[in-house]
Amino acid sequence: MLNIRVVMVVAVLYAGGVCAGGENLSDGQAIFESVCATCHGENGEGSEDFSAPRLAGQHGWYLRTQLLNFRAGVRGVDENDENGQIMQPMAADLEDQAIENLVAYIGTLK
């Protein structure tokens, strides 16, 4: 049985925009709205016009891995990967905490 104190602490953290793992949903939302939503949609639904995949409902580990790969130059550097070339600079300046915040926020999208 869950301890009521644990439940209350988690509820307070989420209400304040901070997840139990230290992610900040408000910061993740700000990044998403300013950087990601233009191509991936306001609700992470993706866009055929931009060939941008749906992010809502995607596994956090996958999103994190791809962002880290774009940031490190593992993805988005091949001249035949036009979409990757667009994504690579979007992720290039994201710090680790920003990626965690962003992934946490995307995880709230339905």
N, C-alpha and C positions, 0 to 999 in steps of 0.2 A: 504494500500500500504506500502511495506517495505521501511524503510528509507535507503537510499543508504549508509549512514555511518555504519549502523548496518551490512549490507551485506559486506561491505569492512572489518570491524573488524573481522567478522567470517571468511572471506576468508584469512585474514592475520594469524589468529590463526591456521587454518587448514594447511596453507602453512608451518608454523613453527612447525607443529607436535603437537600442543596443541589444544584440542577440547574446545568448549565453556564451558563445564562442568569442565574443569581443568585437563582432562585426557591428557596424553602425548603419542601420537601414536608411536613415535620413541622408547620410553621405552617399550611400550606394544609389539611392533614388536621384540625388542631384547629378551624379556622374551619368546615370542612365539617361536622364532627361536631357542633359546638355551634350552628350556624346553619342549615345546609342540609338535613341528613339527615332531620330531622323530616318535611319535606314531600317531598323529592326521593328519599328512601330511603337506607339505609345504604350501598348500592353505587351510588347515582346512577341507580337503575333507574326512577325516577319513581313517581308515585302517582295512580291514578284518583280515589281518595277526596279528594285535595286539588287535583285538576286540575293537578298539578305534572309538567312534562315530564321525560323521561329526560335526564340530563346525561351519563352515561357514553357514550363514543363520539362525543360532539359535538365539533366543531372548536373548538380553543382560541380562534381569532380571533373566532368567533361568541359564545362564552361571555363573553369579555372585552368585546366590543362591547355586549352586552346589559347586563352589570353596570355598565359606564360610563354607558349610557343611563338605567338605573334610578337610579344615583347622581346624575346631572345633572338628573333630573326630566323627561327626554325621554319616558320610559316610566313608567307607573304613576300618572299623575296624572289620566287621563280617568275620569270618574265611572262610565262603563260598563265599565271594565276592572277587574273585581273582583280577578282574580288578580294583575294588575299593581300594584294598590293594596296587596296583601299583600307583594309583592316589593320595592317601592320603599324602604320603611324598612329592609329587610334589607340592602340595598346602600348605603344613604345614608351610613353611617359608614366604609365600607371605603376604606382608603387605597390608592394605586396599587400598592404592594408587596404588600399583602394580596390584592388582586385577582390579581396575578401568581402568588402562592403558591397561591391557591385554584384558579385555572385549571390550573396545573401539576399539582396533586394530582388534580383531576377527570380530567385526562388519563391518569392511571394506572389509573383504574377501567375495568373490562371489562364 
